[in-house]
Amino acid sequence: MTQLETQPFPGRPAWTEIDLGRLRRNLQLIRSELPPGVQLLAVVKDEAYGHGAREVAKIALEEGAWGLGLSTLEEAMALREAGIRAPLLLLGERQPAELPWCVAHNLTVCLNEETTATLLAKVAARANKRVPVHIKINTGMNRYGVRWDKALELIELVCSLKSLELEGVLTHFAQSDEADKTFANLQLARFNQVLAAMAQRGVAVKFRHTCNSGGFLDLPHAHLDMVRIGILMYGVFPSAVCRRIPGIQPVMAVKARIAGFQQLEPGDSVGYGMRFTAKTRMRIGIVPVGYGDGFPRVINQGHVLIHGKRAPIVGGVTMDAFMVDVTAIPEAQMWDEVVIMGKQGTEEITAHDIARLKGSVSYDVLTGWRLRLQRKCVSADTQPLDTHACLTVEHAVAK
């Protein structure tokens, strides 16, 4: 065995950086604003919005989260295999073949209609278990859930099935982070109609929950028994107009290192399609990240940060690289750090900034970075952390 074979190979000079210290602080700030008795469900679907589900789940539970919200069976099984025994609430709908797995691994299913409820009850009865479920009420989002004016039929069915325990009822706001709360309040009123009808029939549940991050911030009268926090705990506010909590900070940064330079003379063009032409002498830097990593395929738009200064993108973004103008940053050298998303000095490029380039939303930006950008965990409070899914800074960055 050669010396090289005993060492980790050098990491690519481009990565996502996850600050677990910031994540912990964000959760503490969110928890400090919750009234006594209101629980927190930490939403860690889609690899915790690209931040690493196992690491995020561990910290969220340490900071008092009641349970974790997920979208797929695969996501839930990955956490169970990692030793996480906390409640896992599976949002969305389940295929019949998934139900035995849900029962065997103590996963909490959201029910949207009668067929799944009946099938789940049969599976639970065969396993000699009584399993908790939450019923999704469609109050106007018109995605998953039973329509609010038809919900009592499903609620009464679930209550009649001895192998099911109706632990919760929930709805989801379509527009909680906009300035106009008219529709959100209409949805809440419809949900409250269902709750009132349940009370008349003597049906009580442990958790009534409506709020996502926007609802948590701007609709305190809708907090009820539990709030579902996703993007906010990752340090990104869901919109420009929702309430701010001082101290919340982004957990994810995207970084790279300058991988080359070119000197341009007047008339020289840059990149595929020759979409940028130099008018004067210029120095451009090569950033080894592209649309293959999840960066938007823009042309002559956007900036990165180098030595705390903004360097504009020139030409078109390619699969593995894009070019930036560093003429005004003469101190830039090979392998200097480039911040693609995050803060450097007093300048910052946010997920919302990238979303505008992408013509999308910040949720899409966070979840859109691909795994060939190695995920590295650091902490503002401690030394870099060595975790199962996150490489340490020392191991992942080519010095």
N, C-alpha and C positions, 0 to 999 in steps of 0.2 A: 504494500500500500504506500503510495507516494504521500509526501507532505501535503500536497494540495487536497488529496482525498480525505484527509483528516480535518479539514477546515471547511466552514461554510463558504460557498462561492459568493463573490461580491454581489451585492444587491444592485438593482438597476438604479440609476441616479434620478429617480422620480418616485414619489410615495405620497400616501395620505397619512397624516399625523393626527392621532386621537389623544386629546388631553383628558385623561381620566380624572385628574384633579378638578378640572373645570366641570366635568359631568357631575361629580359628587357635590360640588358647590351649587350648581344649578338645581339639583334635586333638593338640597337643603333649603334653598330660597323658595322653591315651589311649595315644599312641605310647610314652611313657616307661614304661608298664606292660606293654608287649608284650615277651615274651622274644625274643632274637635269632633271626632267621629266620622269625618269624611275621609274615605280611603283613596289611595292612589293606585291606579292600574298603569304600569309603565308599558308603553307600546314599543315592542322590540321586533316587530315584523320586518321582513326584508333586511336581515342582518342588522337590526337596530338602525334602520335608515342609513345603512352603509358604514356604521361605526363599529360593528362587531358585537353580535348578539350575546355571546357568552360573557364577555367582559362587562357590557352594559347591564345585563341582567343581574350579575353578581353585585354590582355597585348599587343598582336600584333597590334590590332586596335588602342590602345592608342599610340603606337609607330609609327603610320603612315602607316600601311599596308592598301592597297586599298581594299582588300577583302581576302577571305579565300578559300582554295582549299580543296575539300572533295571527297570521293569516293562513298558513298551510300546515298540514300534518308533518311535513318534512322539517319545518322550522321547530315545531314542538318536540319532535323526537330528538333533534339535535341537542336541545336543552336538557331533555330527560337523560340522554346518554352522557351529558356533561355533569350529571349528578344534581341537577336542579330539581327540587321536589315541591316548589311553591306552586300555587294554582296557576294554570295556564289556560287562558280563555281564547278559544279559537273563534275568530270573527269570520264572517262570511258563511258559506254553505258547505256541507260535507257530503261526499259521495257515500252511497251505502257501504262500499268496501272499506271505507275509513272508520266506520263506527266501532268495529271490534277493537281496533287499535286505540281509539279514544277511551273506550271503557277500560281496556287492559292497562293503560298508562295514566289513568286518572286525569284525563284532559276534559276541560269544561267546554261543552258545545253550545254555540248560539243556534237556537231553533228559529226557523223562518216560516215553516209550514207543517202540516199535520203528518205527511208521509214520513219525513225524517224523524219526527217525534215518536211515532209508533214503532218504526224500525229500531231506533235507539233504545226504547223501552224493552223491546224483546231481547236485544243483545245484552242489556244490563241484567235482565231477569235471568238469562241463561248463565251469566257470570255470578249470579247471586249477589249483585251489587245494587245500591241505590245511588245514582249518579246525579250530581248537580248540573243544572242547565240554566241558561239565560235565554229569554225570548226577545227577539229583535222586533221592535215596533216601527213600521214605516209611517212616519209622520209628514212625509213630503220630499224626502231625499230620493225616493223611488229607485232604490238600488236593492239591497236585501231587506227582508222583514215583512211581517204581516201588516196589512193596512190597518191603521188605528181603529177604524169603525168596524173592523172584522176581527179584532184581536182577541175579544173575550172567548170566542169559540176555541182558539188554540190554547189560551190560558186554562180554560176549564178542562180541555182534553189532557194537558200536561198534568194538571192537579189530580186527575183521575187515574193516572198511570203510576202504580205503586213503586216501580223501579226508578222513577225520575223524581228529583227534588227541584222544585222551581226556586232557584236561588236568586235570580235577578231578572229584571226587565230593563231594556235599554232602547234608546233611539240615537240617531246621529244627525247633527245639524248640517244643513246644506250651505249655510252662509253665516257662520258664527263670528267670523273675523272681519266682516264688513262694517262700515260705520252705521249703516241702516240695519237695525235689529228686528225689523217688522216680521220678516218670515221666520227668523229664529224663535221669536216669541210666539208666533202662531204654532210652530211645531211643538213648543213647550206646552202650550195650551191643549193641543191635541193629546200629547202624552199624559198630561194631568187628567184629561177626561178618562183615559184608560185606567189610571191609578185610582180615580174616584170610583169607577165601576168595580174595580177589584176590591176596594175597601167595603163597598156595599155587600159584596158576596163573601166577605171575611177572608179574602186571599191576601196574605202578607208575604213580602219577600225581603231578603237581607239587603239586596243592593238594587237601588233605582239609579240609573246613570244615563246621562245625556251628553255631558261636556267633553269635547276634545280640547286641544290647547286653546283655541280661540274662545270657546265657551267658558273655560276656566278663567281666562283673563277678563272677559267682558260681560259675562252673565252669571254673577255670583248667586242670583236667585235660582239658578238651575243646577247648582252643585249637588244637591240631594245627598246620596249616600256614598258616591264614588265619582271620581273624574278620571278620564282616560287621557294621559299626557304622552304625546309623541314628540313632535318637532321641537316643542319648547324646551324639553329637558336636554336637547342637543344644542341649545343656545341660539336657536333661530326663531324669531317671532313669526307667526304665521302670516302676518300682513303688515303693511306700512301704517295702518290706522289703529291697530289694536293696542290695548294698554301695555305699557312697558313695566318690567320689574327691574329696578336698578341692580346691577351686579350679574345679571344673566350674560354669559359669554359663549361664543361658538366653541364647540368641542372639536370640530374637524378643521384641519387645514390641509391644503394640497400644495406640495412643494416639489421642486426639481433642482437640478444643478445645470449651469450653462455648459453645453456640450460642444461648443464651437463658435467661431466668429467668421464673418466675411466682411471684407472692405468693398463698398460699392462706389462706383464712379457715376457721375451724372449720366442718365440714360440706361443704367443697368436695371434689370427687372428681377423680381423675387418670386420664386415658387411656380407651381403648376398654373398654367393659364396666363402667366405674366401679369398678374392682377395688381402689382405695385411696381412703379418705376421711380427710381431715385432722381430727384431734381438737383441734388447737391451731393458732395461726398458724404458717405454715411458709413457707420459701423453697425452691423447687425449681429445679434446673438442668437444661437440655436438653442431652443428649449425642447428637450427630448420627451415631449408629451403631445398627444394628438387626439383626434376624434376616436381612435381606437381605445383610448383610455376614458372616454366620456366627456372630453372637452368639446364645446360646440364647434361645428365646422363653419366658422365665420371667416370673412375676408376683410382685412383692414379695419377690424373692430376689436375693442377690448384692450386691456393692459395687463401686465404683470408687475410685480415689485422686485426691484434689484437694488441693494444698498439703500433701502427705504425710499426709493424713487420710482415713479411710474414709467414703465417702458412700453410704448404702444406696439401692438401686434401689426406687422406688415405682411402683405401677401395673404394667401389662404392657408388655413390650418390643414395639415395633412394627417395621415393615419397615425404617425409616430412622432411628429415634430411640428413646431411652428417657429416663426422667426419674429424677433422683436428689435426695435430700434434702440440701441444703447449709445448712440452718438453723444448724448448729453450725460452719459454715465461713464466717463473715461476710466474710472477705477475698476470697472467690471473686468473680471479675469475668469479663466477656465475654472469650472467646477464651483464657482460662487453660487450661493443659494438663490433660488428664484421662488417667490411666493406667488402661486397661481390663484389660490383662494386662502384668505387669512390676512394676518396683520404683520407688517414689518415696519419698525420705527413708528411713525405717527400715521402712516398710510394703511388703508385696509381695503381689500376686495372681498365682498360678502357673497354669500350664496344667492342673495337677491340680485346682485350685479351679474353673476354668471347666468342666472335665470333670464334676465333681460336679453343677454346675448343669444340665449338658446330659444327665446320666444316661449318660455315655459314658466314653471314655478319652482320655488326653492326645494320643495319635496323631491322633485324630479332631479334636481342637481345633486342633492346629497346621496340619493340612491343610485345615481347614474355613473358614479366613478367605478371603473371596472377593477377586478381583483388583480390584474397584472400591475396595478399600482400597489405595491406592498403596503399593508396597513401596519403602522408602527404606533405603539402606545407609549405615551409619556405622561408625566404628572407634574403639574406646577408645584406640588407640595413635596415630591420625593424625587429620587433618581428615576431614570427610565425604567419601565416595568417590563419584566420578561413574562409573557403570558402565552397561552397555547396558540392563539390565533394572531397575536400581534408580535411582530419582530421588534426587538429593542433598537434604539437608534444606533448603538455601537455596532450591531450585527448587520443592520440593513442598509447602512449608508456607506458607499465607497468613499473612503477618506482621501 
